[in-house]
Amino acid sequence: MRRSALGLLFLCAGLSLSAATLTVTTAGTFSATTPSSSWTAPSTSWSISFNVASNPVVNSSAAGEDFDAPVTNFVYKLKALR
């Protein structure tokens, strides 16, 4: 999930030539064997979305691994299938 969201972020950022706010979204369904918690449930759909600048100020990074940039309007939804 993290890699697909970051991949989409990099793709969108590469298409933009000016500073803009990008909205990143992704979704999926947990497997039937996923343990239940405040953030997960078996066979349950989920989605996340957030906004990030197309050319963000990076707070920290680890070469070839990850980076930390500010995001806004982060939303996580967990919806039970009926």
Biopython code that builds the backbone (N, CA, C, O; Angstrom):
import numpy as np
from Bio.PDB.StructureBuilder import StructureBuilder

atoms = [
    (1, "MET", "N", (0.818, -1.172, 0.000)),
    (1, "MET", "CA", (0.000, 0.000, 0.000)),
    (1, "MET", "C", (0.871, 1.247, 0.000)),
    (1, "MET", "O", (0.639, 2.150, -0.804)),
    (2, "ARG", "N", (1.853, 1.324, 0.867)),
    (2, "ARG", "CA", (2.696, 2.510, 0.975)),
    (2, "ARG", "C", (3.427, 2.777, -0.332)),
    (2, "ARG", "O", (3.508, 3.921, -0.780)),
    (3, "ARG", "N", (3.964, 1.715, -0.949)),
    (3, "ARG", "CA", (4.703, 1.901, -2.195)),
    (3, "ARG", "C", (3.792, 2.371, -3.324)),
    (3, "ARG", "O", (4.200, 3.205, -4.132)),
    (4, "SER", "N", (2.534, 1.840, -3.396)),
    (4, "SER", "CA", (1.635, 2.265, -4.463)),
    (4, "SER", "C", (1.239, 3.723, -4.295)),
    (4, "SER", "O", (1.157, 4.460, -5.277)),
    (5, "ALA", "N", (0.992, 4.149, -3.057)),
    (5, "ALA", "CA", (0.640, 5.552, -2.811)),
    (5, "ALA", "C", (1.812, 6.464, -3.148)),
    (5, "ALA", "O", (1.621, 7.514, -3.762)),
    (6, "LEU", "N", (3.023, 6.077, -2.753)),
    (6, "LEU", "CA", (4.202, 6.892, -3.055)),
    (6, "LEU", "C", (4.488, 6.899, -4.550)),
    (6, "LEU", "O", (4.904, 7.918, -5.101)),
    (7, "GLY", "N", (4.265, 5.765, -5.206)),
    (7, "GLY", "CA", (4.463, 5.712, -6.656)),
    (7, "GLY", "C", (3.527, 6.666, -7.370)),
    (7, "GLY", "O", (3.929, 7.366, -8.299)),
    (8, "LEU", "N", (2.266, 6.692, -6.930)),
    (8, "LEU", "CA", (1.295, 7.606, -7.500)),
    (8, "LEU", "C", (1.700, 9.046, -7.226)),
    (8, "LEU", "O", (1.572, 9.910, -8.094)),
    (9, "LEU", "N", (2.188, 9.302, -6.014)),
    (9, "LEU", "CA", (2.644, 10.642, -5.664)),
    (9, "LEU", "C", (3.763, 11.101, -6.595)),
    (9, "LEU", "O", (3.720, 12.217, -7.113)),
    (10, "PHE", "N", (4.767, 10.243, -6.809)),
    (10, "PHE", "CA", (5.881, 10.608, -7.678)),
    (10, "PHE", "C", (5.426, 10.811, -9.119)),
    (10, "PHE", "O", (5.915, 11.715, -9.796)),
    (11, "LEU", "N", (4.497, 9.985, -9.595)),
    (11, "LEU", "CA", (3.982, 10.132, -10.946)),
    (11, "LEU", "C", (3.283, 11.474, -11.104)),
    (11, "LEU", "O", (3.541, 12.207, -12.059)),
    (12, "CYS", "N", (2.403, 11.790, -10.172)),
    (12, "CYS", "CA", (1.681, 13.062, -10.246)),
    (12, "CYS", "C", (2.622, 14.249, -10.103)),
    (12, "CYS", "O", (2.470, 15.250, -10.804)),
    (13, "ALA", "N", (3.593, 14.149, -9.202)),
    (13, "ALA", "CA", (4.543, 15.243, -9.010)),
    (13, "ALA", "C", (5.375, 15.461, -10.270)),
    (13, "ALA", "O", (5.697, 16.601, -10.606)),
    (14, "GLY", "N", (5.722, 14.396, -10.962)),
    (14, "GLY", "CA", (6.513, 14.507, -12.181)),
    (14, "GLY", "C", (5.754, 15.165, -13.313)),
    (14, "GLY", "O", (6.365, 15.730, -14.220)),
    (15, "LEU", "N", (4.418, 15.101, -13.276)),
    (15, "LEU", "CA", (3.613, 15.691, -14.340)),
    (15, "LEU", "C", (3.374, 17.176, -14.132)),
    (15, "LEU", "O", (2.983, 17.882, -15.062)),
    (16, "SER", "N", (3.606, 17.652, -12.922)),
    (16, "SER", "CA", (3.335, 19.039, -12.599)),
    (16, "SER", "C", (4.604, 19.875, -12.702)),
    (16, "SER", "O", (5.647, 19.503, -12.165)),
    (17, "LEU", "N", (4.510, 21.004, -13.396)),
    (17, "LEU", "CA", (5.661, 21.882, -13.537)),
    (17, "LEU", "C", (5.602, 23.061, -12.573)),
    (17, "LEU", "O", (6.572, 23.809, -12.445)),
    (18, "SER", "N", (4.476, 23.230, -11.898)),
    (18, "SER", "CA", (4.353, 24.322, -10.947)),
    (18, "SER", "C", (3.908, 23.765, -9.601)),
    (18, "SER", "O", (3.424, 22.637, -9.506)),
    (19, "ALA", "N", (4.083, 24.580, -8.559)),
    (19, "ALA", "CA", (3.684, 24.145, -7.231)),
    (19, "ALA", "C", (2.167, 24.019, -7.176)),
    (19, "ALA", "O", (1.439, 24.937, -7.557)),
    (20, "ALA", "N", (1.711, 22.890, -6.704)),
    (20, "ALA", "CA", (0.279, 22.634, -6.589)),
    (20, "ALA", "C", (0.065, 21.629, -5.478)),
    (20, "ALA", "O", (1.003, 20.972, -5.028)),
    (21, "THR", "N", (-1.181, 21.516, -5.039)),
    (21, "THR", "CA", (-1.529, 20.509, -4.051)),
    (21, "THR", "C", (-2.063, 19.282, -4.766)),
    (21, "THR", "O", (-2.962, 19.378, -5.601)),
    (22, "LEU", "N", (-1.506, 18.137, -4.432)),
    (22, "LEU", "CA", (-1.947, 16.872, -5.009)),
    (22, "LEU", "C", (-2.788, 16.129, -3.988)),
    (22, "LEU", "O", (-2.504, 16.184, -2.791)),
    (23, "THR", "N", (-3.814, 15.438, -4.445)),
    (23, "THR", "CA", (-4.602, 14.558, -3.594)),
    (23, "THR", "C", (-4.227, 13.129, -3.937)),
    (23, "THR", "O", (-4.351, 12.704, -5.086)),
    (24, "VAL", "N", (-3.769, 12.390, -2.940)),
    (24, "VAL", "CA", (-3.367, 10.993, -3.119)),
    (24, "VAL", "C", (-4.430, 10.122, -2.457)),
    (24, "VAL", "O", (-4.794, 10.352, -1.303)),
    (25, "THR", "N", (-4.927, 9.121, -3.186)),
    (25, "THR", "CA", (-5.923, 8.208, -2.632)),
    (25, "THR", "C", (-5.562, 6.777, -2.997)),
    (25, "THR", "O", (-4.969, 6.523, -4.045)),
    (26, "THR", "N", (-5.921, 5.857, -2.132)),
    (26, "THR", "CA", (-5.773, 4.431, -2.407)),
    (26, "THR", "C", (-6.779, 3.688, -1.541)),
    (26, "THR", "O", (-7.246, 4.216, -0.531)),
    (27, "ALA", "N", (-7.113, 2.463, -1.936)),
    (27, "ALA", "CA", (-8.113, 1.689, -1.209)),
    (27, "ALA", "C", (-7.857, 0.211, -1.426)),
    (27, "ALA", "O", (-7.092, -0.173, -2.311)),
    (28, "GLY", "N", (-8.498, -0.614, -0.615)),
    (28, "GLY", "CA", (-8.365, -2.055, -0.755)),
    (28, "GLY", "C", (-9.305, -2.777, 0.181)),
    (28, "GLY", "O", (-10.182, -2.164, 0.790)),
    (29, "THR", "N", (-9.121, -4.080, 0.297)),
    (29, "THR", "CA", (-9.916, -4.912, 1.192)),
    (29, "THR", "C", (-8.973, -5.826, 1.956)),
    (29, "THR", "O", (-8.114, -6.483, 1.367)),
    (30, "PHE", "N", (-9.139, -5.863, 3.276)),
    (30, "PHE", "CA", (-8.332, -6.760, 4.092)),
    (30, "PHE", "C", (-8.754, -8.208, 3.829)),
    (30, "PHE", "O", (-9.908, -8.468, 3.489)),
    (31, "SER", "N", (-7.825, -9.140, 3.985)),
    (31, "SER", "CA", (-8.124, -10.557, 3.781)),
    (31, "SER", "C", (-8.987, -11.083, 4.927)),
    (31, "SER", "O", (-9.131, -10.432, 5.962)),
    (32, "ALA", "N", (-9.546, -12.250, 4.728)),
    (32, "ALA", "CA", (-10.395, -12.872, 5.746)),
    (32, "ALA", "C", (-9.616, -13.243, 7.004)),
    (32, "ALA", "O", (-10.208, -13.420, 8.069)),
    (33, "THR", "N", (-8.294, -13.362, 6.891)),
    (33, "THR", "CA", (-7.466, -13.745, 8.047)),
    (33, "THR", "C", (-6.826, -12.555, 8.755)),
    (33, "THR", "O", (-6.032, -12.745, 9.676)),
    (34, "THR", "N", (-7.154, -11.341, 8.345)),
    (34, "THR", "CA", (-6.618, -10.150, 8.999)),
    (34, "THR", "C", (-7.187, -10.032, 10.416)),
    (34, "THR", "O", (-8.400, -10.124, 10.599)),
    (35, "PRO", "N", (-6.332, -9.832, 11.413)),
    (35, "PRO", "CA", (-6.851, -9.694, 12.781)),
    (35, "PRO", "C", (-7.622, -8.383, 12.955)),
    (35, "PRO", "O", (-7.326, -7.392, 12.286)),
    (36, "SER", "N", (-8.590, -8.380, 13.837)),
    (36, "SER", "CA", (-9.373, -7.175, 14.132)),
    (36, "SER", "C", (-8.600, -6.253, 15.070)),
    (36, "SER", "O", (-7.959, -6.701, 16.021)),
    (37, "SER", "N", (-8.675, -4.968, 14.785)),
    (37, "SER", "CA", (-8.084, -3.942, 15.644)),
    (37, "SER", "C", (-8.860, -2.653, 15.413)),
    (37, "SER", "O", (-9.881, -2.651, 14.725)),
    (38, "SER", "N", (-8.380, -1.568, 15.984)),
    (38, "SER", "CA", (-9.024, -0.272, 15.749)),
    (38, "SER", "C", (-8.885, 0.170, 14.298)),
    (38, "SER", "O", (-9.673, 0.983, 13.815)),
    (39, "TRP", "N", (-7.881, -0.367, 13.602)),
    (39, "TRP", "CA", (-7.570, 0.060, 12.239)),
    (39, "TRP", "C", (-7.833, -1.007, 11.185)),
    (39, "TRP", "O", (-7.785, -0.702, 9.993)),
    (40, "THR", "N", (-8.111, -2.252, 11.583)),
    (40, "THR", "CA", (-8.286, -3.360, 10.644)),
    (40, "THR", "C", (-9.458, -4.238, 11.048)),
    (40, "THR", "O", (-9.898, -4.220, 12.197)),
    (41, "ALA", "N", (-9.959, -5.011, 10.079)),
    (41, "ALA", "CA", (-11.002, -6.008, 10.336)),
    (41, "ALA", "C", (-10.991, -6.992, 9.174)),
    (41, "ALA", "O", (-10.726, -6.604, 8.036)),
    (42, "PRO", "N", (-11.276, -8.259, 9.450)),
    (42, "PRO", "CA", (-11.275, -9.255, 8.382)),
    (42, "PRO", "C", (-12.305, -8.924, 7.301)),
    (42, "PRO", "O", (-13.415, -8.485, 7.603)),
    (43, "SER", "N", (-11.929, -9.136, 6.054)),
    (43, "SER", "CA", (-12.824, -8.968, 4.895)),
    (43, "SER", "C", (-13.499, -7.598, 4.870)),
    (43, "SER", "O", (-14.670, -7.485, 4.510)),
    (44, "THR", "N", (-12.763, -6.570, 5.249)),
    (44, "THR", "CA", (-13.324, -5.224, 5.339)),
    (44, "THR", "C", (-12.594, -4.282, 4.390)),
    (44, "THR", "O", (-11.369, -4.316, 4.276)),
    (45, "SER", "N", (-13.366, -3.444, 3.716)),
    (45, "SER", "CA", (-12.759, -2.477, 2.803)),
    (45, "SER", "C", (-12.214, -1.287, 3.587)),
    (45, "SER", "O", (-12.724, -0.942, 4.653)),
    (46, "TRP", "N", (-11.169, -0.668, 3.041)),
    (46, "TRP", "CA", (-10.537, 0.492, 3.658)),
    (46, "TRP", "C", (-10.138, 1.470, 2.571)),
    (46, "TRP", "O", (-10.018, 1.098, 1.404)),
    (47, "SER", "N", (-9.932, 2.717, 2.955)),
    (47, "SER", "CA", (-9.420, 3.719, 2.016)),
    (47, "SER", "C", (-8.655, 4.783, 2.799)),
    (47, "SER", "O", (-8.936, 5.036, 3.970)),
    (48, "ILE", "N", (-7.686, 5.398, 2.130)),
    (48, "ILE", "CA", (-6.977, 6.545, 2.700)),
    (48, "ILE", "C", (-6.867, 7.614, 1.621)),
    (48, "ILE", "O", (-6.839, 7.312, 0.428)),
    (49, "SER", "N", (-6.805, 8.844, 2.053)),
    (49, "SER", "CA", (-6.535, 9.954, 1.146)),
    (49, "SER", "C", (-5.847, 11.056, 1.935)),
    (49, "SER", "O", (-6.032, 11.185, 3.145)),
    (50, "PHE", "N", (-5.053, 11.843, 1.229)),
    (50, "PHE", "CA", (-4.392, 12.985, 1.857)),
    (50, "PHE", "C", (-3.925, 13.937, 0.774)),
    (50, "PHE", "O", (-3.829, 13.568, -0.397)),
    (51, "ASN", "N", (-3.634, 15.175, 1.176)),
    (51, "ASN", "CA", (-3.101, 16.185, 0.273)),
    (51, "ASN", "C", (-1.625, 16.394, 0.590)),
    (51, "ASN", "O", (-1.206, 16.333, 1.746)),
    (52, "VAL", "N", (-0.850, 16.640, -0.458)),
    (52, "VAL", "CA", (0.577, 16.923, -0.311)),
    (52, "VAL", "C", (0.973, 17.894, -1.414)),
    (52, "VAL", "O", (0.421, 17.854, -2.513)),
    (53, "ALA", "N", (1.917, 18.754, -1.123)),
    (53, "ALA", "CA", (2.410, 19.689, -2.137)),
    (53, "ALA", "C", (3.141, 18.917, -3.233)),
    (53, "ALA", "O", (3.790, 17.909, -2.953)),
    (54, "SER", "N", (3.041, 19.379, -4.462)),
    (54, "SER", "CA", (3.724, 18.697, -5.566)),
    (54, "SER", "C", (5.241, 18.803, -5.452)),
    (54, "SER", "O", (5.964, 17.984, -6.019)),
    (55, "ASN", "N", (5.724, 19.802, -4.725)),
    (55, "ASN", "CA", (7.152, 19.964, -4.476)),
    (55, "ASN", "C", (7.334, 20.229, -2.981)),
    (55, "ASN", "O", (7.670, 21.346, -2.589)),
    (56, "PRO", "N", (7.114, 19.200, -2.135)),
    (56, "PRO", "CA", (7.080, 19.437, -0.689)),
    (56, "PRO", "C", (8.452, 19.711, -0.081)),
    (56, "PRO", "O", (9.487, 19.323, -0.622)),
    (57, "VAL", "N", (8.422, 20.387, 1.052)),
    (57, "VAL", "CA", (9.617, 20.548, 1.871)),
    (57, "VAL", "C", (9.783, 19.231, 2.623)),
    (57, "VAL", "O", (8.898, 18.836, 3.381)),
    (58, "VAL", "N", (10.909, 18.552, 2.421)),
    (58, "VAL", "CA", (11.138, 17.261, 3.056)),
    (58, "VAL", "C", (11.731, 17.491, 4.444)),
    (58, "VAL", "O", (12.754, 18.159, 4.593)),
    (59, "ASN", "N", (11.068, 16.923, 5.463)),
    (59, "ASN", "CA", (11.527, 17.079, 6.847)),
    (59, "ASN", "C", (12.746, 16.208, 7.144)),
    (59, "ASN", "O", (13.676, 16.639, 7.824)),
    (60, "SER", "N", (12.733, 14.978, 6.628)),
    (60, "SER", "CA", (13.852, 14.058, 6.821)),
    (60, "SER", "C", (13.778, 12.986, 5.744)),
    (60, "SER", "O", (12.742, 12.811, 5.102)),
    (61, "SER", "N", (14.886, 12.267, 5.548)),
    (61, "SER", "CA", (14.897, 11.203, 4.552)),
    (61, "SER", "C", (15.988, 10.194, 4.876)),
    (61, "SER", "O", (16.939, 10.485, 5.602)),
    (62, "ALA", "N", (15.822, 8.996, 4.315)),
    (62, "ALA", "CA", (16.825, 7.945, 4.384)),
    (62, "ALA", "C", (17.064, 7.512, 2.935)),
    (62, "ALA", "O", (16.171, 6.954, 2.296)),
    (63, "ALA", "N", (18.244, 7.764, 2.431)),
    (63, "ALA", "CA", (18.561, 7.520, 1.024)),
    (63, "ALA", "C", (18.110, 6.139, 0.565)),
    (63, "ALA", "O", (18.498, 5.122, 1.140)),
    (64, "GLY", "N", (17.287, 6.120, -0.478)),
    (64, "GLY", "CA", (16.820, 4.872, -1.057)),
    (64, "GLY", "C", (15.752, 4.154, -0.257)),
    (64, "GLY", "O", (15.339, 3.058, -0.635)),
    (65, "GLU", "N", (15.286, 4.750, 0.854)),
    (65, "GLU", "CA", (14.297, 4.059, 1.684)),
    (65, "GLU", "C", (12.992, 4.825, 1.842)),
    (65, "GLU", "O", (11.934, 4.317, 1.473)),
    (66, "ASP", "N", (13.047, 6.029, 2.379)),
    (66, "ASP", "CA", (11.823, 6.784, 2.605)),
    (66, "ASP", "C", (12.121, 8.268, 2.787)),
    (66, "ASP", "O", (13.277, 8.688, 2.808)),
    (67, "PHE", "N", (11.055, 9.048, 2.917)),
    (67, "PHE", "CA", (11.185, 10.457, 3.231)),
    (67, "PHE", "C", (9.970, 10.879, 4.048)),
    (67, "PHE", "O", (8.947, 10.195, 4.050)),
    (68, "ASP", "N", (10.085, 11.988, 4.731)),
    (68, "ASP", "CA", (9.029, 12.515, 5.577)),
    (68, "ASP", "C", (8.686, 13.909, 5.075)),
    (68, "ASP", "O", (9.506, 14.824, 5.147)),
    (69, "ALA", "N", (7.470, 14.064, 4.566)),
    (69, "ALA", "CA", (7.012, 15.357, 4.075)),
    (69, "ALA", "C", (5.645, 15.648, 4.697)),
    (69, "ALA", "O", (4.883, 14.720, 4.971)),
    (70, "PRO", "N", (5.327, 16.916, 4.922)),
    (70, "PRO", "CA", (4.041, 17.244, 5.542)),
    (70, "PRO", "C", (2.865, 16.940, 4.620)),
    (70, "PRO", "O", (2.925, 17.175, 3.413)),
    (71, "VAL", "N", (1.803, 16.416, 5.206)),
    (71, "VAL", "CA", (0.555, 16.161, 4.482)),
    (71, "VAL", "C", (-0.579, 16.819, 5.258)),
    (71, "VAL", "O", (-0.448, 17.091, 6.452)),
    (72, "THR", "N", (-1.687, 17.071, 4.576)),
    (72, "THR", "CA", (-2.875, 17.642, 5.208)),
    (72, "THR", "C", (-4.090, 16.820, 4.811)),
    (72, "THR", "O", (-4.044, 16.030, 3.867)),
    (73, "ASN", "N", (-5.162, 17.016, 5.536)),
    (73, "ASN", "CA", (-6.449, 16.373, 5.249)),
    (73, "ASN", "C", (-6.347, 14.861, 5.138)),
    (73, "ASN", "O", (-6.954, 14.263, 4.250)),
    (74, "PHE", "N", (-5.586, 14.236, 6.030)),
    (74, "PHE", "CA", (-5.455, 12.780, 6.013)),
    (74, "PHE", "C", (-6.764, 12.151, 6.500)),
    (74, "PHE", "O", (-7.278, 12.507, 7.560)),
    (75, "VAL", "N", (-7.294, 11.212, 5.712)),
    (75, "VAL", "CA", (-8.536, 10.523, 6.065)),
    (75, "VAL", "C", (-8.331, 9.031, 5.874)),
    (75, "VAL", "O", (-7.888, 8.589, 4.814)),
    (76, "TYR", "N", (-8.656, 8.250, 6.911)),
    (76, "TYR", "CA", (-8.640, 6.785, 6.840)),
    (76, "TYR", "C", (-10.052, 6.313, 7.134)),
    (76, "TYR", "O", (-10.654, 6.714, 8.130)),
    (77, "LYS", "N", (-10.582, 5.456, 6.261)),
    (77, "LYS", "CA", (-11.924, 4.918, 6.459)),
    (77, "LYS", "C", (-11.862, 3.393, 6.466)),
    (77, "LYS", "O", (-11.198, 2.774, 5.634)),
    (78, "LEU", "N", (-12.558, 2.818, 7.407)),
    (78, "LEU", "CA", (-12.685, 1.366, 7.524)),
    (78, "LEU", "C", (-14.169, 1.067, 7.474)),
    (78, "LEU", "O", (-14.918, 1.493, 8.352)),
    (79, "LYS", "N", (-14.606, 0.334, 6.450)),
    (79, "LYS", "CA", (-16.035, 0.104, 6.251)),
    (79, "LYS", "C", (-16.306, -1.393, 6.233)),
    (79, "LYS", "O", (-15.769, -2.121, 5.399)),
    (80, "ALA", "N", (-17.142, -1.843, 7.158)),
    (80, "ALA", "CA", (-17.508, -3.255, 7.217)),
    (80, "ALA", "C", (-18.372, -3.626, 6.012)),
    (80, "ALA", "O", (-19.278, -2.882, 5.635)),
    (81, "LEU", "N", (-18.083, -4.781, 5.412)),
    (81, "LEU", "CA", (-18.900, -5.274, 4.305)),
    (81, "LEU", "C", (-20.154, -5.914, 4.869)),
    (81, "LEU", "O", (-20.094, -6.623, 5.874)),
    (82, "ARG", "N", (-21.270, -5.673, 4.241)),
    (82, "ARG", "CA", (-22.538, -6.237, 4.728)),
    (82, "ARG", "C", (-23.141, -7.140, 3.712)),
    (82, "ARG", "O", (-24.209, -7.706, 3.944)),
]
sb = StructureBuilder()
sb.init_structure("model")
sb.init_model(0)
sb.init_chain("A")
sb.init_seg("    ")
for serial, (resi, resn, name, xyz) in enumerate(atoms, 1):
    if name == "N":
        sb.init_residue(resn, " ", resi, " ")
    sb.init_atom(name, np.array(xyz, "f"), 0.0, 1.0, " ", f" {name:<3s}", serial, name[0])
structure = sb.get_structure()
